[in-house]
């Protein structure tokens, strides 16, 4: 008489739990396979050593666990898809808006440059140095005291002599201190959101003068 050992069923279930099958249809297939194996096992069991109720209950519990995992994975996949669609819609609405993100670029247009500094705490002394594309200093600004957080700033496009400089892209450096102790400043640059893309790394914004950034990189929206 042929006897089918219980570990045959167990291995089938373990393979499913380890990711051998991951789709809903695969889950249904595993349930059907389990039932067929269980029925066959019971038909061919050794009359002198039949399966006890505890063994059957254990195998049914394993099947229930596998089925629950498959349903949970399907729910997470649906939730992830909905979140992705929501992020895409939110990002698309940002096209044409200005944003602040980490960087030291300072575009100057029509005698106005927009930038910002993010301070971890209030500073009693903040100094900004603006440089041209060649790295030469154009303007030094003493801003005095600034509060903690993001501080929006503007540059009038004039050099230290008071003369207006040409439009273009400049850079800036910031030094801030509180009580004589230097602070860790985050420099923020301004750019316009030109387009949005979505891929395996999530939603990306293409910002003028900056390049691609993620939604999490946006510090301010204008």
MDAnalysis code that builds the backbone (N, CA, C; Angstrom):
import MDAnalysis as mda
import numpy as np

u = mda.Universe.empty(666, n_residues=222, atom_resindex=np.repeat(np.arange(222), 3), trajectory=True)
u.add_TopologyAttr("name", ["N", "CA", "C"] * 222)
u.add_TopologyAttr("resid", np.arange(1, 223))
u.add_TopologyAttr("resname", ["UNK", "UNK", "UNK", "UNK", "UNK", "UNK", "UNK", "UNK", "UNK", "UNK", "UNK", "UNK", "UNK", "UNK", "UNK", "UNK", "UNK", "UNK", "UNK", "UNK", "UNK", "UNK", "UNK", "UNK", "UNK", "UNK", "UNK", "UNK", "UNK", "UNK", "UNK", "UNK", "UNK", "UNK", "UNK", "UNK", "UNK", "UNK", "UNK", "UNK", "UNK", "UNK", "UNK", "UNK", "UNK", "UNK", "UNK", "UNK", "UNK", "UNK", "UNK", "UNK", "UNK", "UNK", "UNK", "UNK", "UNK", "UNK", "UNK", "UNK", "UNK", "UNK", "UNK", "UNK", "UNK", "UNK", "UNK", "UNK", "UNK", "UNK", "UNK", "UNK", "UNK", "UNK", "UNK", "UNK", "UNK", "UNK", "UNK", "UNK", "UNK", "UNK", "UNK", "UNK", "UNK", "UNK", "UNK", "UNK", "UNK", "UNK", "UNK", "UNK", "UNK", "UNK", "UNK", "UNK", "UNK", "UNK", "UNK", "UNK", "UNK", "UNK", "UNK", "UNK", "UNK", "UNK", "UNK", "UNK", "UNK", "UNK", "UNK", "UNK", "UNK", "UNK", "UNK", "UNK", "UNK", "UNK", "UNK", "UNK", "UNK", "UNK", "UNK", "UNK", "UNK", "UNK", "UNK", "UNK", "UNK", "UNK", "UNK", "UNK", "UNK", "UNK", "UNK", "UNK", "UNK", "UNK", "UNK", "UNK", "UNK", "UNK", "UNK", "UNK", "UNK", "UNK", "UNK", "UNK", "UNK", "UNK", "UNK", "UNK", "UNK", "UNK", "UNK", "UNK", "UNK", "UNK", "UNK", "UNK", "UNK", "UNK", "UNK", "UNK", "UNK", "UNK", "UNK", "UNK", "UNK", "UNK", "UNK", "UNK", "UNK", "UNK", "UNK", "UNK", "UNK", "UNK", "UNK", "UNK", "UNK", "UNK", "UNK", "UNK", "UNK", "UNK", "UNK", "UNK", "UNK", "UNK", "UNK", "UNK", "UNK", "UNK", "UNK", "UNK", "UNK", "UNK", "UNK", "UNK", "UNK", "UNK", "UNK", "UNK", "UNK", "UNK", "UNK", "UNK", "UNK", "UNK", "UNK", "UNK", "UNK", "UNK", "UNK", "UNK", "UNK", "UNK", "UNK", "UNK", "UNK", "UNK"])
u.atoms.positions = np.array([
    [0.851, -1.192, 0.000],
    [0.000, 0.000, 0.000],
    [0.886, 1.241, 0.000],
    [0.532, 2.206, -0.833],
    [1.307, 3.439, -0.941],
    [0.872, 4.431, 0.119],
    [1.834, 5.007, 0.807],
    [1.539, 6.010, 1.833],
    [2.184, 7.329, 1.439],
    [1.398, 8.379, 1.379],
    [1.923, 9.706, 1.068],
    [2.223, 10.410, 2.376],
    [3.499, 10.775, 2.586],
    [3.891, 11.409, 3.839],
    [3.374, 12.844, 3.897],
    [3.114, 13.312, 5.114],
    [2.565, 14.656, 5.295],
    [3.535, 15.738, 4.869],
    [4.870, 15.452, 4.848],
    [5.812, 16.503, 4.478],
    [5.713, 16.868, 3.010],
    [5.016, 16.026, 2.200],
    [4.786, 16.381, 0.800],
    [3.894, 17.611, 0.727],
    [2.852, 17.626, 1.514],
    [1.952, 18.770, 1.558],
    [2.658, 19.972, 2.163],
    [3.394, 19.748, 3.231],
    [4.081, 20.840, 3.908],
    [5.061, 21.538, 2.989],
    [5.834, 20.767, 2.195],
    [6.817, 21.370, 1.295],
    [6.143, 22.224, 0.243],
    [4.976, 21.758, -0.259],
    [4.236, 22.547, -1.238],
    [3.841, 23.884, -0.656],
    [3.394, 23.860, 0.595],
    [2.982, 25.103, 1.238],
    [4.170, 25.997, 1.521],
    [5.306, 25.399, 1.945],
    [6.500, 26.200, 2.220],
    [7.001, 26.881, 0.972],
    [6.947, 26.192, -0.172],
    [7.370, 26.792, -1.434],
    [6.526, 28.010, -1.750],
    [5.224, 27.899, -1.481],
    [4.329, 29.029, -1.736],
    [4.657, 30.190, -0.830],
    [4.926, 29.905, 0.450],
    [5.231, 30.964, 1.407],
    [6.552, 31.635, 1.098],
    [7.491, 30.925, 0.492],
    [8.794, 31.483, 0.157],
    [8.779, 32.281, -1.131],
    [7.617, 32.419, -1.750],
    [7.518, 33.284, -2.919],
    [7.544, 32.552, -4.239],
    [7.438, 31.205, -4.225],
    [7.425, 30.472, -5.477],
    [6.239, 30.896, -6.311],
    [5.108, 31.159, -5.646],
    [3.940, 31.703, -6.343],
    [3.544, 32.971, -5.649],
    [3.136, 34.005, -6.403],
    [2.850, 35.296, -5.779],
    [1.572, 35.945, -6.273],
    [0.978, 35.467, -7.293],
    [-0.231, 36.086, -7.808],
    [-1.454, 35.450, -7.182],
    [-2.592, 36.102, -7.361],
    [-3.849, 35.579, -6.808],
    [-4.198, 34.236, -7.427],
    [-3.975, 34.108, -8.735],
    [-4.275, 32.842, -9.409],
    [-3.383, 31.735, -8.868],
    [-2.154, 32.078, -8.536],
    [-1.235, 31.080, -7.992],
    [-1.718, 30.626, -6.621],
    [-2.288, 31.575, -5.855],
    [-2.806, 31.219, -4.535],
    [-3.957, 30.225, -4.658],
    [-4.843, 30.478, -5.636],
    [-5.961, 29.561, -5.843],
    [-5.449, 28.186, -6.272],
    [-4.399, 28.174, -7.094],
    [-3.816, 26.912, -7.540],
    [-3.244, 26.143, -6.367],
    [-2.565, 26.864, -5.451],
    [-1.974, 26.198, -4.288],
    [-3.067, 25.599, -3.394],
    [-4.208, 26.303, -3.265],
    [-5.308, 25.779, -2.464],
    [-5.857, 24.501, -3.084],
    [-6.027, 24.524, -4.407],
    [-6.540, 23.341, -5.093],
    [-5.567, 22.176, -4.972],
    [-4.270, 22.486, -5.129],
    [-3.248, 21.447, -5.013],
    [-3.234, 20.858, -3.613],
    [-3.355, 21.734, -2.629],
    [-3.364, 21.274, -1.243],
    [-4.522, 20.303, -0.994],
    [-5.709, 20.702, -1.425],
    [-6.883, 19.857, -1.189],
    [-6.748, 18.511, -1.888],
    [-6.229, 18.543, -3.131],
    [-6.037, 17.280, -3.856],
    [-5.038, 16.374, -3.141],
    [-3.934, 16.984, -2.664],
    [-2.929, 16.200, -1.955],
    [-3.475, 15.662, -0.643],
    [-4.262, 16.491, 0.046],
    [-4.819, 16.069, 1.334],
    [-5.782, 14.906, 1.155],
    [-6.662, 15.029, 0.151],
    [-7.614, 13.941, -0.110],
    [-6.883, 12.667, -0.486],
    [-5.865, 12.806, -1.372],
    [-5.090, 11.639, -1.788],
    [-4.364, 11.023, -0.610],
    [-3.819, 11.884, 0.224],
    [-3.105, 11.419, 1.407],
    [-4.032, 10.632, 2.336],
    [-5.251, 11.140, 2.524],
    [-6.189, 10.468, 3.414],
    [-6.673, 9.140, 2.825],
    [-6.825, 9.104, 1.467],
    [-7.250, 7.865, 0.818],
    [-6.195, 6.779, 0.945],
    [-4.927, 7.210, 0.885],
    [-3.828, 6.241, 0.857],
    [-3.085, 6.130, 2.177],
    [-3.685, 6.661, 3.228],
    [-2.988, 6.598, 4.511],
    [-2.943, 5.162, 5.020],
    [-1.952, 4.953, 5.852],
    [-1.767, 3.636, 6.457],
    [-2.862, 3.423, 7.495],
    [-3.706, 2.392, 7.304],
    [-4.790, 2.144, 8.272],
    [-4.277, 1.939, 9.687],
    [-3.030, 1.430, 9.782],
    [-2.474, 1.177, 11.102],
    [-1.875, 2.439, 11.723],
    [-1.699, 3.486, 10.872],
    [-1.129, 4.748, 11.369],
    [-1.812, 5.923, 10.671],
    [-3.106, 6.102, 10.896],
    [-3.867, 7.150, 10.194],
    [-3.480, 8.556, 10.679],
    [-3.794, 9.532, 9.840],
    [-3.559, 10.927, 10.224],
    [-4.463, 11.292, 11.396],
    [-3.905, 12.000, 12.355],
    [-4.749, 12.444, 13.474],
    [-5.286, 13.844, 13.180],
    [-6.248, 14.238, 13.992],
    [-6.895, 15.532, 13.786],
    [-5.907, 16.696, 13.901],
    [-4.941, 16.570, 14.789],
    [-3.966, 17.646, 14.992],
    [-3.153, 17.884, 13.727],
    [-2.795, 16.780, 13.040],
    [-2.007, 16.892, 11.809],
    [-2.807, 17.576, 10.710],
    [-4.069, 17.190, 10.559],
    [-4.924, 17.816, 9.549],
    [-5.135, 19.291, 9.871],
    [-5.393, 19.590, 11.139],
    [-5.608, 20.986, 11.551],
    [-4.374, 21.831, 11.281],
    [-3.187, 21.251, 11.541],
    [-1.932, 21.973, 11.304],
    [-1.764, 22.321, 9.840],
    [-2.062, 21.357, 8.955],
    [-1.915, 21.601, 7.527],
    [-2.943, 22.618, 7.029],
    [-4.153, 22.569, 7.565],
    [-5.177, 23.554, 7.185],
    [-4.774, 24.963, 7.641],
    [-4.136, 25.032, 8.811],
    [-3.675, 26.334, 9.318],
    [-2.591, 26.912, 8.409],
    [-1.696, 26.022, 7.902],
    [-0.654, 26.483, 6.979],
    [-1.273, 27.031, 5.697],
    [-2.291, 26.359, 5.206],
    [-2.974, 26.827, 3.996],
    [-3.621, 28.190, 4.244],
    [-4.231, 28.350, 5.421],
    [-4.876, 29.613, 5.760],
    [-3.847, 30.745, 5.825],
    [-2.662, 30.431, 6.359],
    [-1.599, 31.438, 6.453],
    [-1.155, 31.881, 5.069],
    [-0.932, 30.924, 4.181],
    [-0.511, 31.239, 2.810],
    [-1.559, 32.083, 2.107],
    [-2.811, 31.698, 2.246],
    [-3.894, 32.446, 1.607],
    [-3.966, 33.869, 2.147],
    [-3.777, 34.013, 3.471],
    [-3.805, 35.344, 4.071],
    [-2.680, 36.219, 3.580],
    [-1.485, 35.633, 3.430],
    [-0.332, 36.386, 2.925],
    [-0.585, 36.873, 1.507],
    [-1.159, 36.004, 0.673],
    [-1.439, 36.382, -0.711],
    [-2.436, 37.540, -0.774],
    [-3.474, 37.477, 0.061],
    [-4.475, 38.550, 0.079],
    [-3.869, 39.854, 0.587],
    [-2.976, 39.743, 1.584],
    [-2.316, 40.931, 2.121],
    [-1.424, 41.567, 1.064],
    [-0.682, 40.734, 0.315],
    [0.170, 41.255, -0.756],
    [-0.653, 41.965, -1.826],
    [-1.809, 41.395, -2.153],
    [-2.675, 42.014, -3.160],
    [-3.196, 43.369, -2.668],
    [-3.518, 43.442, -1.369],
    [-4.007, 44.703, -0.804],
    [-2.926, 45.772, -0.818],
    [-1.702, 45.372, -0.474],
    [-0.583, 46.316, -0.493],
    [-0.298, 46.794, -1.909],
    [-0.390, 45.898, -2.879],
    [-0.142, 46.275, -4.272],
    [-1.168, 47.297, -4.745],
    [-2.437, 47.085, -4.375],
    [-3.489, 48.027, -4.755],
    [-3.282, 49.375, -4.075],
    [-2.893, 49.347, -2.795],
    [-2.642, 50.584, -2.053],
    [-1.472, 51.352, -2.658],
    [-0.408, 50.629, -3.010],
    [0.768, 51.261, -3.621],
    [0.418, 51.905, -4.951],
    [-0.416, 51.221, -5.730],
    [-0.832, 51.759, -7.027],
    [-1.629, 53.044, -6.855],
    [-2.530, 53.057, -5.867],
    [-3.336, 54.252, -5.609],
    [-2.475, 55.419, -5.135],
    [-1.500, 55.120, -4.282],
    [-0.611, 56.167, -3.798],
    [0.229, 56.742, -4.928],
    [0.683, 55.870, -5.845],
    [1.474, 56.324, -6.981],
    [0.652, 57.252, -7.864],
    [-0.604, 56.892, -8.112],
    [-1.476, 57.720, -8.939],
    [-1.713, 59.074, -8.277],
    [-1.890, 59.066, -6.940],
    [-2.099, 60.314, -6.206],
    [-0.867, 61.206, -6.281],
    [0.315, 60.617, -6.161],
    [1.558, 61.387, -6.243],
    [1.748, 61.970, -7.639],
    [1.406, 61.197, -8.658],
    [1.538, 61.687, -10.035],
    [0.651, 62.910, -10.255],
    [-0.580, 62.835, -9.741],
    [-1.515, 63.951, -9.903],
    [-1.022, 65.177, -9.147],
    [-0.545, 64.965, -7.935],
    [-0.034, 66.067, -7.121],
    [1.179, 66.711, -7.789],
    [2.083, 65.881, -8.322],
    [3.286, 66.396, -8.965],
    [2.945, 67.157, -10.241],
    [1.967, 66.657, -11.011],
    [1.569, 67.326, -12.257],
    [1.049, 68.731, -11.991],
    [0.390, 68.923, -10.855],
    [-0.132, 70.239, -10.498],
    [0.975, 71.239, -10.175],
    [2.215, 70.738, -9.979],
    [3.325, 71.615, -9.636],
    [4.012, 72.199, -10.873],
    [3.690, 71.686, -12.058],
    [4.308, 72.198, -13.285],
    [3.967, 73.683, -13.441],
    [4.995, 74.491, -13.671],
    [4.804, 75.923, -13.810],
    [4.966, 76.683, -12.503],
    [5.112, 75.957, -11.395],
    [5.314, 76.595, -10.093],
    [6.805, 76.638, -9.753],
    [7.176, 77.627, -8.947],
    [8.542, 77.707, -8.468],
    [8.705, 76.900, -7.203],
    [9.880, 76.319, -7.004],
    [10.153, 75.538, -5.800],
    [11.527, 75.894, -5.248],
    [11.702, 75.652, -3.968],
    [12.989, 75.777, -3.312],
    [13.486, 74.378, -2.989],
    [14.748, 74.121, -3.340],
    [15.350, 72.831, -3.051],
    [16.819, 73.039, -2.712],
    [17.446, 72.050, -2.140],
    [18.841, 72.186, -1.732],
    [19.737, 72.485, -2.930],
    [20.610, 73.484, -2.790],
    [21.536, 73.853, -3.858],
    [22.039, 75.269, -3.661],
    [23.097, 75.630, -4.364],
    [23.655, 76.975, -4.207],
    [23.587, 77.792, -5.492],
    [22.743, 77.347, -6.422],
    [22.563, 78.100, -7.665],
    [21.719, 79.345, -7.400],
    [22.089, 80.461, -8.055],
    [21.357, 81.714, -7.860],
    [21.121, 82.384, -9.220],
    [20.026, 82.028, -9.898],
    [19.713, 82.639, -11.190],
    [19.293, 84.104, -10.997],
    [19.825, 84.980, -11.844],
    [19.472, 86.393, -11.797],
    [18.726, 86.759, -13.068],
    [17.509, 87.295, -12.913],
    [16.694, 87.691, -14.063],
    [15.996, 89.003, -13.753],
    [16.144, 89.974, -14.651],
    [15.528, 91.299, -14.473],
    [15.882, 91.897, -13.114],
    [17.167, 91.827, -12.779],
    [17.704, 92.400, -11.545],
    [17.084, 91.803, -10.284],
    [16.722, 90.526, -10.337],
    [16.174, 89.869, -9.151],
    [16.635, 88.422, -9.079],
    [17.237, 88.089, -7.975],
    [17.650, 86.710, -7.727],
    [16.988, 86.203, -6.460],
    [16.434, 85.017, -6.496],
    [15.713, 84.447, -5.356],
    [16.478, 83.239, -4.828],
    [16.656, 83.196, -3.518],
    [17.316, 82.058, -2.882],
    [16.842, 81.990, -1.433],
    [17.364, 81.036, -0.673],
    [16.943, 80.901, 0.730],
    [18.004, 80.170, 1.528],
    [17.924, 80.323, 2.840],
    [18.800, 79.576, 3.747],
    [17.932, 78.927, 4.818],
    [18.266, 77.703, 5.155],
    [17.540, 76.956, 6.179],
    [18.456, 76.818, 7.390],
    [18.060, 77.446, 8.504],
    [18.878, 77.461, 9.710],
    [18.342, 76.495, 10.760],
    [19.212, 75.704, 11.390],
    [18.760, 74.757, 12.417],
    [18.312, 75.464, 13.692],
    [18.777, 76.689, 13.877],
    [18.368, 77.509, 15.017],
    [18.588, 78.972, 14.648],
    [18.077, 79.867, 15.478],
    [18.241, 81.275, 15.188],
    [19.707, 81.672, 15.154],
    [20.068, 82.533, 14.205],
    [21.455, 82.995, 14.066],
    [21.515, 84.489, 14.345],
    [22.583, 84.915, 15.015],
    [22.747, 86.348, 15.261],
    [23.643, 87.012, 14.215],
    [24.212, 86.176, 13.325],
    [25.061, 86.711, 12.267],
    [24.987, 85.803, 11.049],
    [24.595, 86.362, 9.912],
    [24.506, 85.609, 8.660],
    [25.160, 86.427, 7.553],
    [26.091, 85.824, 6.860],
    [26.784, 86.496, 5.765],
    [26.683, 85.665, 4.499],
    [26.440, 86.336, 3.378],
    [26.283, 85.671, 2.082],
    [27.319, 86.223, 1.109],
    [27.946, 85.321, 0.369],
    [28.902, 85.718, -0.668],
    [28.389, 85.204, -2.005],
    [28.169, 86.126, -2.947],
    [27.658, 85.766, -4.271],
    [28.808, 85.807, -5.279],
    [28.896, 84.759, -6.083],
    [29.993, 84.648, -7.052],
    [29.448, 84.454, -8.460],
    [30.262, 84.850, -9.448],
    [29.861, 84.660, -10.836],
    [30.302, 83.287, -11.325],
    [30.083, 83.002, -12.623],
    [30.397, 81.685, -13.177],
    [31.877, 81.356, -13.105],
    [32.735, 82.383, -13.067],
    [34.177, 82.168, -12.995],
    [34.665, 81.986, -11.560],
    [33.759, 82.157, -10.594],
    [34.135, 81.991, -9.193],
    [34.589, 83.272, -8.533],
    [34.513, 84.407, -9.252],
    [34.907, 85.695, -8.682],
    [33.776, 86.253, -7.817],
    [34.147, 86.847, -6.695],
    [33.148, 87.421, -5.788],
    [32.495, 88.649, -6.416],
    [31.186, 88.662, -6.440],
    [30.416, 89.772, -7.001],
    [29.847, 90.643, -5.892],
    [29.342, 89.998, -4.837],
    [28.675, 90.757, -3.771],
    [28.806, 90.023, -2.440],
    [29.066, 90.821, -1.396],
    [29.065, 90.301, -0.039],
    [27.927, 90.972, 0.720],
    [27.102, 90.141, 1.352],
    [25.937, 90.658, 2.069],
    [25.996, 90.265, 3.535],
    [25.798, 91.224, 4.414],
    [25.683, 90.956, 5.851],
    [24.209, 91.086, 6.219],
    [23.570, 89.963, 6.523],
    [22.124, 89.940, 6.749],
    [21.745, 90.103, 8.214],
    [22.732, 90.096, 9.084],
    [22.423, 90.255, 10.512],
    [21.796, 88.990, 11.087],
    [20.816, 89.171, 11.946],
    [20.173, 88.034, 12.614],
    [19.014, 87.500, 11.788],
    [18.880, 86.171, 11.799],
    [17.766, 85.509, 11.107],
    [17.218, 84.402, 12.005],
    [15.910, 84.139, 11.946],
    [15.313, 83.092, 12.789],
    [15.581, 81.693, 12.250],
    [15.272, 80.707, 13.079],
    [15.418, 79.308, 12.666],
    [14.414, 78.979, 11.565],
    [14.771, 77.996, 10.732],
    [13.881, 77.577, 9.645],
    [14.308, 78.162, 8.321],
    [13.388, 78.095, 7.348],
    [13.665, 78.580, 6.000],
    [13.457, 80.086, 5.930],
    [14.485, 80.791, 5.478],
    [14.423, 82.248, 5.312],
    [14.552, 82.575, 3.832],
    [13.489, 83.107, 3.242],
    [13.509, 83.496, 1.827],
    [14.272, 84.806, 1.668],
    [15.169, 84.824, 0.678],
    [16.011, 86.000, 0.460],
    [16.004, 86.392, -1.013],
    [16.350, 87.659, -1.282],
    [16.448, 88.137, -2.659],
    [17.729, 88.945, -2.831],
    [18.214, 88.980, -4.052],
    [19.389, 89.769, -4.418],
    [18.967, 90.728, -5.519],
    [19.355, 91.987, -5.380],
    [18.935, 93.011, -6.340],
    [19.788, 93.055, -7.613],
    [20.722, 92.133, -7.725],
    [21.529, 92.077, -8.948],
    [22.642, 93.097, -9.020],
    [22.992, 93.690, -7.881],
    [24.063, 94.685, -7.874],
    [25.312, 94.120, -7.204],
    [26.482, 94.609, -7.663],
    [27.741, 94.172, -7.073],
    [28.099, 95.071, -5.891],
    [29.283, 94.854, -5.331],
    [29.689, 95.641, -4.158],
    [29.856, 97.125, -4.463],
    [30.033, 97.463, -5.741],
    [30.186, 98.874, -6.131],
    [28.852, 99.552, -6.379],
    [27.760, 98.751, -6.329],
    [26.435, 99.308, -6.563],
    [26.003, 99.270, -8.006],
    [26.825, 98.682, -8.869],
    [26.490, 98.585, -10.290],
    [25.708, 97.302, -10.557],
    [24.776, 97.377, -11.472],
    [23.981, 96.196, -11.845],
    [24.814, 95.257, -12.701],
    [24.715, 93.969, -12.424],
    [25.444, 92.970, -13.198],
    [24.486, 92.301, -14.182],
    [25.060, 91.581, -15.132],
    [24.256, 90.953, -16.184],
    [23.436, 89.782, -15.635],
    [22.269, 89.579, -16.252],
    [21.469, 88.405, -15.902],
    [22.257, 87.142, -16.202],
    [21.979, 86.105, -15.450],
    [22.670, 84.836, -15.636],
    [22.578, 84.003, -14.382],
    [23.366, 82.957, -14.330],
    [23.350, 82.072, -13.170],
    [24.597, 82.298, -12.322],
    [24.383, 82.645, -11.078],
    [25.461, 82.862, -10.121],
    [25.368, 81.776, -9.043],
    [26.300, 81.778, -8.128],
    [26.270, 80.856, -6.987],
    [26.443, 81.658, -5.704],
    [26.084, 81.042, -4.600],
    [26.237, 81.741, -3.326],
    [26.707, 80.795, -2.225],
    [27.433, 81.358, -1.261],
    [27.869, 80.643, -0.062],
    [27.316, 81.380, 1.147],
    [27.068, 80.637, 2.209],
    [26.489, 81.225, 3.420],
    [27.296, 80.807, 4.641],
    [27.523, 81.759, 5.535],
    [28.145, 81.487, 6.827],
    [27.244, 82.073, 7.903],
    [26.848, 81.257, 8.851],
    [25.961, 81.718, 9.926],
    [26.500, 81.252, 11.266],
    [26.265, 82.060, 12.269],
    [26.744, 81.702, 13.609],
    [25.770, 82.200, 14.671],
    [25.860, 81.570, 15.830],
    [25.041, 81.969, 16.972],
    [25.931, 81.934, 18.204],
    [26.113, 83.100, 18.844],
    [26.985, 83.161, 20.009],
    [28.413, 82.804, 19.684],
    [28.818, 83.102, 18.462],
    [30.186, 82.802, 18.055],
    [30.393, 81.377, 17.565],
    [29.349, 80.545, 17.611],
    [29.445, 79.155, 17.161],
    [28.828, 79.008, 15.776],
    [29.611, 78.446, 14.851],
    [29.147, 78.280, 13.477],
    [27.967, 77.314, 13.417],
    [27.003, 77.621, 12.562],
    [25.815, 76.778, 12.385],
    [25.886, 76.029, 11.065],
    [25.254, 74.867, 11.057],
    [25.190, 74.057, 9.837],
    [24.021, 74.560, 8.988],
    [24.329, 75.325, 7.953],
    [23.303, 75.966, 7.128],
    [23.018, 75.133, 5.885],
    [21.738, 75.015, 5.534],
    [21.352, 74.375, 4.270],
    [20.998, 75.461, 3.268],
    [21.736, 75.479, 2.158],
    [21.476, 76.479, 1.114],
    [20.369, 75.978, 0.198],
    [19.434, 76.851, -0.126],
    [18.304, 76.493, -0.973],
    [18.279, 77.378, -2.214],
    [18.091, 76.751, -3.360],
    [18.022, 77.503, -4.612],
    [16.614, 77.447, -5.190],
    [16.319, 78.401, -6.052],
    [14.984, 78.530, -6.635],
    [14.994, 78.050, -8.086],
    [13.913, 77.384, -8.501],
    [13.771, 76.952, -9.887],
    [12.320, 76.690, -10.220],
    [12.016, 76.686, -11.514],
    [10.653, 76.414, -11.968],
    [10.517, 74.941, -12.346],
    [9.383, 74.344, -11.970],
    [9.110, 72.950, -12.331],
    [8.654, 72.914, -13.787],
    [9.448, 72.261, -14.645],
    [9.140, 72.214, -16.075],
    [8.378, 70.957, -16.486],
    [8.671, 69.846, -15.831],
    [8.006, 68.596, -16.203],
    [8.059, 67.612, -15.044],
    [7.282, 66.545, -15.191],
    [7.194, 65.502, -14.168],
    [7.340, 64.144, -14.836],
    [8.073, 63.243, -14.193],
    [8.220, 61.881, -14.710],
    [8.021, 60.890, -13.574],
    [7.605, 59.686, -13.930],
    [7.356, 58.649, -12.944],
    [8.038, 57.368, -13.389],
    [8.787, 56.737, -12.486],
    [9.488, 55.503, -12.818],
    [9.668, 54.629, -11.599],
    [10.616, 53.719, -11.680],
    [10.851, 52.778, -10.592],
    [11.336, 53.469, -9.318],
    [11.924, 54.654, -9.468],
    [12.413, 55.400, -8.315],
    [11.401, 56.431, -7.815],
    [10.185, 56.355, -8.303],
    [9.140, 57.251, -7.855],
    [8.976, 58.450, -8.773],
    [8.260, 59.453, -8.279],
    [7.971, 60.655, -9.060],
    [9.167, 61.603, -9.010],
    [9.556, 62.116, -10.163],
    [10.664, 63.053, -10.271],
    [10.184, 64.355, -10.910],
    [10.686, 65.479, -10.390],
    [10.388, 66.791, -10.945],
    [11.635, 67.308, -11.659],
    [11.454, 67.832, -12.878],
    [12.558, 68.462, -13.577],
    [12.476, 69.960, -13.325],
    [13.476, 70.493, -12.615],
    [13.481, 71.894, -12.185],
    [14.559, 72.655, -12.950],
    [14.187, 73.805, -13.487],
    [15.131, 74.617, -14.255],
    [16.325, 75.029, -13.397],
    [17.517, 74.873, -13.955],
    [18.730, 75.246, -13.251],
    [19.163, 74.271, -12.180],
    [18.363, 73.225, -11.938],
    [18.670, 72.255, -10.888],
    [18.786, 70.844, -11.449],
    [17.801, 70.447, -12.242],
    [17.755, 69.084, -12.764],
    [16.630, 68.300, -12.128],
    [16.780, 66.993, -12.055],
    [15.734, 66.142, -11.487],
    [15.843, 66.072, -9.966],
    [14.704, 66.234, -9.308],
    [14.647, 66.090, -7.854],
    [13.404, 65.273, -7.505],
    [13.370, 64.735, -6.319],
    [12.191, 63.987, -5.861],
    [11.245, 64.940, -5.131],
    [10.032, 64.483, -4.904],
    [9.052, 65.294, -4.183],
    [9.561, 65.633, -2.771],
    [10.292, 64.712, -2.168],
    [10.785, 64.934, -0.810],
    [11.848, 66.017, -0.762],
    [12.465, 66.335, -1.917],
    [13.521, 67.357, -1.946],
    [12.960, 68.776, -1.959],
    [11.678, 68.909, -2.189],
    [11.057, 70.237, -2.272],
    [10.856, 70.787, -0.860],
    [11.445, 71.962, -0.608],
    [11.324, 72.602, 0.697],
    [10.207, 73.634, 0.726],
    [9.962, 74.286, -0.424],
    [8.913, 75.290, -0.525],
    [8.341, 75.276, -1.928],
    [7.058, 75.635, -2.037],
    [6.381, 75.747, -3.323],
    [5.818, 77.167, -3.436],
    [6.018, 77.795, -4.582],
    [5.516, 79.160, -4.784],
    [4.394, 79.163, -5.837],
])
